[in-house]
Amino acid sequence: MKAFNKAPCVVALSMMIMSLTVVAKVSKEEASQLGRTLTPVGALVAGNEDGSIPAWTGGISNASLGTSYGENERVGNPYIAEKPLFTITVDNLEQYKDNLTPGQIAMFKTYPKTFKMPIYKTHRSFALKDEMYDVIKANATTATLTEGGNGLSNYNIAIPFPIPKSGLEVIWNHITRYRGGRAERVVTSIPVQRNGSYIKIKSEEVSSIPEMLRGGVDIIKDDNIRFYYMRRIVEPARLTGTITLVHETMNQVKEPRKAWIYNAGQRRVRRAPNVAYDSESTGTEGLSTSDNFDMYNGAPDRYNWKLVGKKELYIPYNAYQLSSTDLTYDDIIKPGHINQDYTRYEKHRVWEVQATLKEGKRHVYAKRNFFIDEDSWQASIVDHYDSHNVLWRVSEAHAVQYYNVGVTWVAAEILYDLISGRYLASGLTNEESRGTQFDIDVKRNDFSIFALKRLGR
């Protein structure tokens, strides 16, 4: 009998492994540019040619501003004295269209009498704590995409690819961007009807990545877990007591997101298998898919991701006025769109990433164009297209730098439906008694099914 030749099998096995692991890490030489020509998270340090985008000089912090806000305090507006440089309206739209997305242009054409964009001086306010910069620099030379880009390996806490080479790497940077590691907040989401009428949905939320739990990571219990999340609806009465528990997995193709819902009326917990992709998000009246939350979340496997490149755009930024407790929700919510008097747009560089639905895959959005802030990796604008390639929805993230803790998050996330004339405003905290709490103590057991049942009593 001839000896069995193992070489072809070894080659085949190696090719299979390579197909599952996509090399994405960069060389130490390339990573050395972080903190030099690139910011510690990968943006260009230099400003643009005409000076309308300044150089990054470290962002803002309590120390740089001479303030002393505690980790659980609302921060003040450091740019309160500034006035708009100019305002874009339908009348001068043609002059500025090269620095706008198709979705933004569509908003002007849909609401020509009321939609406008106040443009302010650009401030590159983004900053993290120094220890996070060290983590991200280490990620640059170790992190890799796995299983066709559906998971990550050799990655820690946030931003695995500060020097991205593909659209998929950029979207993973958005998904994993740093938001304090753990947080507790009371937020209001408002599905707004065409005439401006609304019923607000108020929720209590708490979340944590495994590294920030009391006792830290458990390599067995936290295997493939990216974060834990609990949400309890407290208004309106018809939804009061509805609680959602999520164990967000890193690789959701290998192990789908784990979610449970406590129904107050039935007083029981059930597994929620469809809290993903284009399933309707609870309490949004059909205005949002599950993966619209946080501008985009979840498994990337249904799309092909193309890195288009960088652009200079006017995007929502430093939205301190929009988050002011001096405003009520009636001040903000108007027919068609939010009150643009309270918005602030600045010119920033963004990564453009185009996601197109894979052949044979299903999703209500056949194409999505992402415009992601180069400084924070926050998706700022996303244009959504239907199966006929018609622009359908436009989402905006009105970013705020929490300079007391070194975190960029949002004052509001708005999802406009261009066809129905309705929209969803979420993440609002203006009428709440406290802002986002970052200094909290949470345990793994706080995100258990038993905790879900206790909370529902």
SVG drawing of the C-alpha trace seen along z (x, -y; Angstrom):
<svg xmlns="http://www.w3.org/2000/svg" viewBox="-51 -85 60 87">
<polyline fill="none" stroke="black" stroke-width="0.4" points="0.0,0.0 1.3,-3.4 2.1,-5.8 -0.6,-8.5 0.6,-11.9 -0.4,-14.4 1.0,-17.5 -2.1,-18.4 -4.2,-18.0 -1.9,-20.3 -2.1,-22.9 -5.9,-22.7 -6.2,-23.0 -3.9,-26.0 -6.0,-27.6 -9.2,-27.0 -7.6,-28.6 -6.5,-31.6 -10.0,-32.0 -11.3,-32.3 -8.6,-34.7 -8.1,-38.0 -4.8,-39.5 -5.3,-43.1 -2.6,-44.1 0.0,-46.7 3.8,-46.7 5.4,-48.3 6.9,-50.9 3.5,-51.9 2.0,-51.8 4.8,-54.2 3.0,-57.0 0.2,-56.9 0.8,-59.9 3.0,-61.5 1.6,-62.2 -1.5,-60.3 -3.5,-60.9 -3.3,-58.1 -6.5,-56.7 -5.5,-57.0 -6.8,-60.4 -4.5,-62.8 -3.0,-65.2 -2.6,-67.9 -5.4,-70.3 -6.6,-70.7 -5.1,-73.0 -7.4,-76.0 -7.4,-75.8 -11.1,-75.2 -10.2,-71.9 -7.5,-72.7 -4.8,-70.4 -5.6,-68.1 -3.8,-69.3 -5.0,-66.8 -8.7,-67.5 -10.4,-68.9 -10.4,-67.8 -11.2,-69.2 -7.5,-70.1 -7.3,-71.9 -10.5,-73.8 -9.8,-74.6 -13.0,-72.8 -13.5,-70.2 -16.7,-68.3 -17.0,-64.9 -17.4,-61.7 -21.2,-61.7 -21.8,-65.4 -23.3,-67.0 -20.6,-69.1 -21.0,-72.7 -20.8,-74.0 -17.2,-75.2 -18.2,-76.9 -21.3,-78.7 -20.2,-82.1 -19.7,-81.1 -22.0,-82.1 -22.5,-80.3 -20.0,-81.2 -22.9,-80.8 -26.1,-78.8 -26.8,-76.4 -30.3,-76.6 -32.0,-75.5 -31.2,-78.8 -27.4,-78.4 -27.3,-74.6 -25.5,-74.5 -22.5,-76.3 -21.9,-73.7 -23.2,-70.5 -19.7,-69.0 -19.4,-68.9 -22.8,-67.3 -24.0,-63.7 -26.8,-62.8 -29.0,-62.3 -28.3,-65.8 -29.1,-67.2 -32.3,-65.3 -33.4,-66.8 -33.1,-70.3 -35.2,-69.3 -37.8,-67.5 -38.1,-70.4 -37.1,-73.5 -38.8,-76.0 -37.6,-74.7 -34.4,-72.6 -31.1,-74.4 -27.6,-73.6 -25.9,-76.2 -22.1,-75.9 -19.7,-76.7 -16.0,-76.9 -14.4,-73.4 -13.1,-72.1 -11.4,-68.8 -12.5,-68.2 -12.1,-64.4 -9.8,-62.9 -9.5,-59.7 -7.5,-59.0 -3.8,-58.2 -4.2,-54.6 -6.7,-54.0 -4.2,-55.4 -1.7,-52.7 -4.4,-50.0 -5.3,-51.2 -1.6,-51.4 -1.1,-47.8 -4.2,-46.7 -2.8,-48.1 0.0,-45.5 -2.1,-42.5 -5.7,-42.7 -7.1,-40.7 -10.4,-40.0 -11.5,-36.4 -14.0,-34.2 -14.4,-36.3 -14.5,-39.6 -17.3,-38.5 -15.2,-38.5 -12.0,-39.8 -9.0,-38.3 -6.0,-39.7 -8.0,-42.8 -8.5,-44.7 -11.4,-47.0 -11.7,-49.5 -10.7,-50.4 -8.9,-47.4 -7.8,-49.0 -6.5,-52.6 -4.8,-52.4 -7.6,-50.6 -7.1,-49.0 -10.7,-48.1 -14.3,-49.2 -14.9,-46.3 -12.1,-47.4 -13.5,-50.9 -17.0,-49.7 -15.5,-47.5 -13.8,-50.7 -17.2,-52.3 -18.8,-49.3 -16.0,-49.0 -15.3,-52.7 -14.7,-53.7 -17.7,-54.9 -16.4,-54.7 -16.6,-50.9 -19.6,-51.1 -22.5,-53.6 -25.9,-54.1 -28.4,-56.6 -32.0,-57.6 -32.9,-58.4 -35.9,-59.3 -36.7,-58.1 -39.4,-59.9 -41.1,-58.4 -42.4,-61.6 -45.4,-61.6 -45.6,-63.6 -47.5,-66.4 -45.0,-66.6 -47.2,-64.8 -45.4,-62.3 -45.5,-60.0 -42.1,-59.8 -40.6,-56.5 -38.4,-56.8 -36.0,-54.1 -33.4,-53.3 -30.3,-51.7 -27.1,-50.2 -24.2,-48.6 -20.7,-47.3 -17.9,-45.6 -16.5,-42.6 -13.3,-44.4 -15.2,-47.0 -17.2,-44.5 -16.4,-44.1 -13.7,-41.5 -12.8,-42.0 -13.0,-39.5 -13.9,-35.8 -12.3,-34.0 -15.0,-31.3 -18.2,-33.3 -17.2,-36.2 -16.0,-34.2 -17.1,-36.0 -18.9,-38.7 -18.4,-42.2 -20.7,-43.9 -23.8,-43.4 -26.8,-45.7 -30.1,-46.1 -33.0,-48.4 -36.2,-49.0 -39.0,-51.1 -40.6,-53.4 -42.9,-55.4 -45.5,-55.3 -47.9,-53.2 -48.6,-50.6 -44.8,-49.7 -43.9,-50.3 -42.0,-47.4 -40.9,-46.0 -37.2,-45.0 -34.7,-43.8 -31.4,-42.0 -28.7,-41.6 -25.5,-39.7 -23.8,-41.2 -21.5,-38.7 -18.4,-39.6 -18.8,-37.1 -22.6,-37.0 -22.4,-34.6 -20.6,-32.0 -22.9,-32.8 -25.9,-35.1 -26.7,-37.9 -28.3,-36.6 -31.4,-38.6 -34.3,-38.1 -37.4,-40.2 -39.5,-40.5 -43.2,-41.2 -44.8,-43.1 -48.3,-42.2 -47.6,-38.5 -45.0,-38.6 -42.7,-36.2 -39.3,-36.2 -38.9,-34.9 -36.0,-34.5 -35.9,-37.1 -34.4,-35.4 -34.9,-38.3 -33.2,-41.3 -30.9,-41.7 -30.5,-42.8 -33.7,-44.4 -36.1,-43.2 -38.2,-46.1 -36.7,-47.8 -39.0,-47.9 -40.8,-51.1 -39.9,-52.8 -43.2,-52.4 -41.5,-50.8 -39.1,-53.6 -35.9,-51.7 -34.4,-48.3 -32.5,-46.6 -29.2,-47.4 -30.0,-51.1 -29.4,-51.5 -26.1,-53.4 -26.1,-54.2 -25.0,-50.6 -24.5,-47.6 -24.4,-43.8 -23.0,-41.3 -21.6,-42.6 -22.1,-39.4 -25.0,-40.4 -23.1,-43.2 -20.1,-43.7 -18.1,-46.6 -16.2,-49.0 -13.8,-51.6 -14.5,-54.6 -12.0,-56.9 -11.9,-60.2 -14.0,-63.3 -14.5,-66.6 -18.1,-67.0 -20.3,-69.2 -21.4,-66.8 -23.1,-67.3 -20.5,-68.0 -20.0,-69.4 -23.8,-69.3 -23.8,-70.8 -26.6,-73.2 -28.8,-70.3 -28.2,-68.5 -28.9,-71.5 -31.3,-71.0 -32.7,-74.4 -34.5,-72.8 -37.6,-70.7 -38.5,-68.0 -41.3,-70.3 -38.5,-72.8 -36.6,-70.1 -39.3,-68.1 -40.9,-69.7 -42.8,-68.4 -40.4,-66.8 -37.2,-67.2 -35.8,-68.4 -35.5,-72.2 -32.3,-73.0 -31.8,-76.2 -30.3,-74.0 -28.0,-72.0 -24.3,-72.6 -22.4,-71.4 -18.7,-71.6 -16.4,-70.6 -14.5,-67.4 -12.8,-64.6 -14.8,-61.4 -14.2,-57.9 -16.8,-56.9 -17.8,-53.2 -20.4,-51.7 -22.2,-48.6 -24.1,-46.7 -26.3,-43.7 -24.7,-40.4 -26.4,-38.3 -28.9,-35.9 -29.0,-37.9 -32.0,-39.7 -32.3,-43.2 -34.7,-46.1 -31.7,-48.3 -30.1,-47.2 -27.3,-49.8 -26.0,-52.0 -23.4,-54.7 -21.5,-55.5 -19.7,-58.7 -17.5,-58.1 -15.7,-60.8 -12.0,-60.2 -11.2,-61.5 -13.7,-59.5 -14.8,-56.6 -18.4,-57.7 -20.6,-57.2 -21.9,-60.7 -24.2,-60.3 -25.6,-57.2 -27.7,-57.2 -30.0,-54.2 -31.3,-52.9 -34.2,-50.5 -34.2,-47.5 -34.9,-49.9 -31.8,-51.9 -34.0,-54.8 -32.7,-57.0 -35.1,-56.1 -33.7,-57.1 -31.0,-59.4 -29.5,-59.1 -27.4,-61.7 -25.4,-61.4 -25.1,-64.7 -21.8,-64.1 -20.7,-65.4 -17.3,-65.1 -17.7,-64.2 -14.5,-65.9 -14.8,-65.0 -14.2,-61.3 -12.6,-61.3 -15.5,-59.8 -17.3,-60.8 -21.0,-59.9 -24.1,-61.5 -26.6,-64.2 -29.2,-62.7 -29.4,-60.2 -31.9,-61.1 -33.3,-58.8 -35.3,-60.5 -37.7,-58.7 -37.8,-60.7 -40.8,-58.8 -43.2,-58.8 -42.2,-62.2 -41.7,-60.7 -38.6,-60.4 -37.1,-58.9 -35.2,-61.0 -33.4,-58.8 -30.8,-59.2 -32.3,-62.5 -31.7,-63.4 -32.7,-67.1 -35.6,-66.6 -33.9,-64.0 -32.7,-64.8 -29.2,-63.5 -26.9,-62.9 -24.9,-59.8 -23.3,-58.1 -19.9,-56.6 -18.6,-56.0 -20.8,-53.0 -20.3,-49.6 -21.7,-46.7 -21.3,-42.9 -21.8,-40.1 -24.8,-38.9 -26.5,-42.3 -26.9,-41.1 -28.3,-37.6 -31.8,-36.2 -32.3,-36.2 -31.5,-39.9 -34.0,-40.4 -36.7,-38.6 -36.0,-40.6 -36.1,-43.9 -39.5,-42.9 -41.2,-42.3"/>
</svg>
